[in-house]
């Protein structure tokens, strides 16, 4: 499941800190938490560059699980997901008095529609629009990136294999996977690393249907960004191929002007269908000429 963060019972930038994990909102414990961690939370939530831990517990007690404890952030962290913590545990706090209450100095600014031109938000984007590959020769090869919480991020290559790559290629409309690539084969990303330990069976229609773990802490860095190389071919390459019947042993893999992608089986079906039509047309012409000569 994907992670999300919020402050409740106050406003967008002040309240009891909760994290969404494993399908459920729960609290975060305040043990060992410093003001620097509170500042990181405020930055994460776009609530300014300052914040503090509220000691008066005026934002009430939670009722769900207490997911995390002993979170320690540094000045280099701009997201809570980058900080170290204890493992996920629904009973991380000994009691509700340990829940974290934070007050940030800033306020969220309204986001203009132009900010998310390609993918406005998780409710209006399709699964296809929330997935892309970057840095390859075309739109069917490159570093895998997913859209989450307003930004593009990468996937850690831990357990990344052909089954995972096949799901990505299918979701992108790029046929099947030629290879599942690791160790930033198409360059390192610069945004967050959203997922690790993706375990697809290979039959899923979408990457979101595959079990995976949200990255929390320093288990992965961009040197481990996952990538794919898909078998898909563009329609722009297929049209001159059909009309000119110029066969290439090594089809070009440069970006096409048409973004529509066709897999190899579909291409072969179209070619065979076209050839069959031509054979039938020639045969029909010969039959007509034979009949004319008999007359």
C-alpha positions in Angstrom: 0.0 0.0 0.0 1.0 3.6 -0.6 1.8 5.9 2.3 0.1 9.1 3.2 0.6 11.6 6.0 -1.8 14.1 7.6 -2.5 16.3 10.7 -6.0 15.8 12.2 -8.3 17.6 14.6 -6.7 21.0 13.9 -6.1 22.2 10.4 -4.0 21.1 7.4 -0.8 22.3 9.2 -1.5 21.6 12.8 -2.9 18.6 14.6 -2.3 15.0 15.7 0.1 13.3 13.2 -1.3 10.3 11.4 0.1 8.0 8.7 -1.9 5.8 6.3 -0.4 2.3 6.1 -1.8 -1.1 5.2 -5.1 0.5 4.4 -5.6 2.2 7.7 -4.9 5.6 9.3 -2.9 5.4 12.5 -0.9 7.6 14.9 2.8 8.1 15.2 4.6 7.9 18.5 6.7 10.8 19.8 9.5 8.9 21.6 12.9 10.3 20.6 11.2 12.8 18.3 13.0 16.1 18.0 12.0 19.5 16.6 14.0 18.6 13.5 11.6 15.7 12.8 8.7 18.1 13.3 10.2 20.5 10.8 10.6 17.6 8.3 6.9 16.7 8.8 6.0 20.3 8.1 8.1 20.4 4.9 6.7 17.1 3.8 3.1 18.5 4.2 4.1 21.8 2.4 3.4 23.7 5.6 6.5 25.8 5.7 10.0 25.4 7.0 9.3 25.5 10.7 7.4 23.5 13.2 7.3 22.2 16.8 6.0 19.3 18.8 2.9 20.4 20.7 3.0 19.3 24.3 -0.5 20.1 25.4 -2.2 17.3 23.4 -5.0 19.6 22.4 -5.7 17.7 19.2 -7.2 14.7 21.0 -6.4 11.0 21.1 -6.5 8.7 18.2 -8.5 5.4 18.0 -6.6 3.4 15.3 -3.2 1.7 15.4 0.0 3.4 16.4 2.1 2.6 13.4 5.6 4.1 14.0 8.0 5.0 16.8 11.5 6.4 17.2 11.5 8.4 14.0 14.8 10.3 13.6 15.2 12.8 10.7 18.3 14.9 9.8 18.7 18.2 8.0 19.1 16.4 4.7 15.6 14.9 4.8 12.8 16.7 3.1 10.3 13.9 3.5 9.3 11.8 6.5 9.7 8.6 4.4 13.5 9.3 4.2 13.9 9.2 8.0 15.0 6.3 10.1 12.4 4.6 12.4 11.5 1.3 14.1 9.7 -1.3 11.9 6.0 -1.0 11.3 4.0 -2.1 14.3 0.3 -1.5 15.0 1.1 -1.2 18.7 4.2 1.0 18.5 3.1 3.3 21.4 2.7 2.1 25.0 -0.2 4.5 25.4 -2.1 7.3 23.7 -0.1 9.9 25.6 2.8 9.1 23.4 1.0 10.2 20.2 2.6 13.0 18.2 1.0 16.5 18.0 2.6 19.0 15.7 2.1 22.7 14.9 3.7 24.1 11.7 4.5 27.8 11.1 3.3 27.9 7.5 0.1 27.3 5.7 -0.6 25.3 2.6 -0.8 27.3 -0.6 -3.5 26.7 -3.1 -2.2 24.6 -6.0 -3.0 25.8 -9.5 -4.2 23.4 -12.1 -1.1 23.9 -14.1 1.1 22.5 -11.4 0.0 18.9 -12.3 -0.5 19.3 -16.0 0.1 15.7 -16.8 -1.4 14.1 -13.8 -3.5 16.4 -11.6 -4.0 14.1 -8.6 -4.6 10.5 -7.7 -8.4 10.7 -8.0 -8.4 12.1 -11.6 -5.5 10.2 -13.0 -5.9 6.8 -14.7 -3.5 4.0 -13.7 -1.8 4.4 -17.1 -1.2 8.1 -16.5 0.4 7.4 -13.1 3.1 5.3 -14.6 5.9 6.2 -17.0 9.4 5.2 -18.1 12.2 7.8 -18.4 15.7 7.9 -19.9 15.4 5.1 -22.6 15.3 5.2 -26.3 11.5 5.6 -26.5 8.4 5.5 -24.4 8.7 1.7 -23.9 12.1 1.6 -22.2 13.7 3.4 -19.3 13.6 4.0 -15.6 10.2 3.2 -14.1 8.5 6.1 -12.3 5.1 6.3 -10.5 3.0 9.3 -9.6 2.2 9.6 -5.9 1.4 12.4 -3.6 2.0 15.1 -6.2 5.3 14.0 -7.5 7.0 11.4 -9.7 9.2 8.9 -7.9 11.1 5.7 -8.6 10.9 2.0 -7.5 13.7 0.2 -5.7 15.1 -2.8 -7.6 14.9 -5.2 -4.6 13.2 -8.4 -5.9 12.6 -6.6 -9.3 12.1 -9.3 -12.0 10.5 -10.2 -15.3 7.1 -10.7 -13.8 7.2 -7.1 -12.5 8.5 -5.8 -15.8 5.8 -7.6 -17.8 3.1 -5.9 -15.8 4.7 -2.4 -16.3 5.1 -3.0 -20.1 1.5 -4.3 -20.4 0.1 -1.3 -18.4 2.1 1.1 -20.7 0.7 -0.6 -23.8 4.2 -1.7 -24.7 3.8 -5.4 -25.2 5.8 -7.8 -23.1 9.1 -7.3 -21.2 12.4 -8.0 -22.9 14.3 -7.4 -19.7 13.9 -6.3 -16.1 16.8 -4.0 -15.4 18.3 -2.8 -12.1 21.0 -0.6 -10.6 19.8 2.5 -12.4 20.4 1.1 -15.9 18.9 4.2 -17.4 20.3 6.8 -15.0 19.4 7.7 -11.4 16.1 9.4 -10.5 16.0 12.6 -8.4 12.6 12.4 -6.7 11.4 10.1 -3.9 11.7 6.3 -4.0 8.1 5.3 -3.5 8.2 1.5 -3.6 10.4 -1.5 -2.9 10.0 -5.3 -2.9 7.4 -5.4 -5.7 6.1 -8.9 -6.1 3.9 -9.2 -9.3 2.8 -12.6 -10.6 3.0 -11.2 -14.1 -0.7 -11.6 -14.9 -1.8 -8.4 -13.2 -3.3 -5.7 -15.4 -1.8 -2.9 -13.3 1.2 -2.4 -11.1 -1.2 -1.2 -8.4 -2.6 -4.8 -8.2 0.8 -6.2 -7.2 2.0 -6.6 -3.5 4.7 -4.1 -2.6 6.2 -2.3 0.3 6.3 1.5 0.7 9.9 2.6 1.3 10.6 4.0 4.7 14.1 4.9 5.8 17.4 4.2 4.0 16.8 0.8 2.7 17.4 1.9 -0.9 18.9 4.8 -2.9 18.7 6.0 -6.5 21.6 3.7 -7.5 19.0 0.9 -7.2 16.3 2.4 -9.4 14.4 -0.2 -11.3 13.9 -0.1 -15.1 12.4 -2.0 -18.0 12.9 -2.7 -21.7 9.7 -3.6 -23.4 9.0 -5.3 -26.8 6.5 -2.7 -27.9 6.7 -1.0 -31.3 5.1 2.3 -32.3 2.4 2.6 -34.9 4.5 5.3 -36.6 7.1 2.6 -37.5 4.4 0.1 -38.6 2.7 2.2 -41.3 5.6 2.6 -43.7 6.5 -1.0 -43.0 3.1 -2.1 -44.3 2.8 0.1 -47.3 6.3 -0.1 -48.6 6.9 -3.8 -47.5 10.4 -2.9 -46.6 11.5 -5.4 -44.0 14.1 -4.5 -41.4 16.0 -7.1 -39.3 16.5 -4.4 -36.7 13.5 -2.1 -36.4 14.3 1.5 -35.3 13.7 2.3 -31.7 13.6 6.1 -31.8 10.6 8.0 -30.5 7.6 8.0 -32.8 5.3 10.9 -33.6 2.4 8.7 -32.7 2.3 7.6 -29.1 0.2 4.5 -29.8 2.1 1.4 -29.1 1.5 -2.1 -30.6 3.0 -5.4 -29.4 4.8 -7.8 -31.7 1.9 -10.4 -31.9 -0.4 -7.6 -33.1 2.1 -6.4 -35.7 2.5 -9.9 -37.1 -1.3 -10.3 -37.3 -1.6 -7.1 -39.3 1.2 -8.0 -41.6 -0.2 -11.5 -42.3 -3.7 -10.1 -42.8 -2.4 -7.6 -45.3 -0.4 -10.2 -47.2 -3.4 -12.5 -47.3 -5.6 -9.7 -48.7 -3.0 -9.1 -51.5 -2.9 -12.8 -52.3 -6.6 -13.1 -52.5 -6.8 -9.9 -54.7 -4.2 -11.3 -57.1 -6.0 -14.6 -57.2 -9.4 -13.0 -57.9 -7.8 -11.0 -60.8 -6.4 -14.1 -62.4 -9.8 -15.8 -62.1 -11.5 -12.9 -63.8 -8.9 -12.9 -66.7 -9.4 -16.7 -67.1 -13.1 -16.3 -67.4 -12.7 -13.5 -69.9 -10.5 -15.6 -72.1 -13.0 -18.5 -72.1 -15.6 -16.2 -73.4 
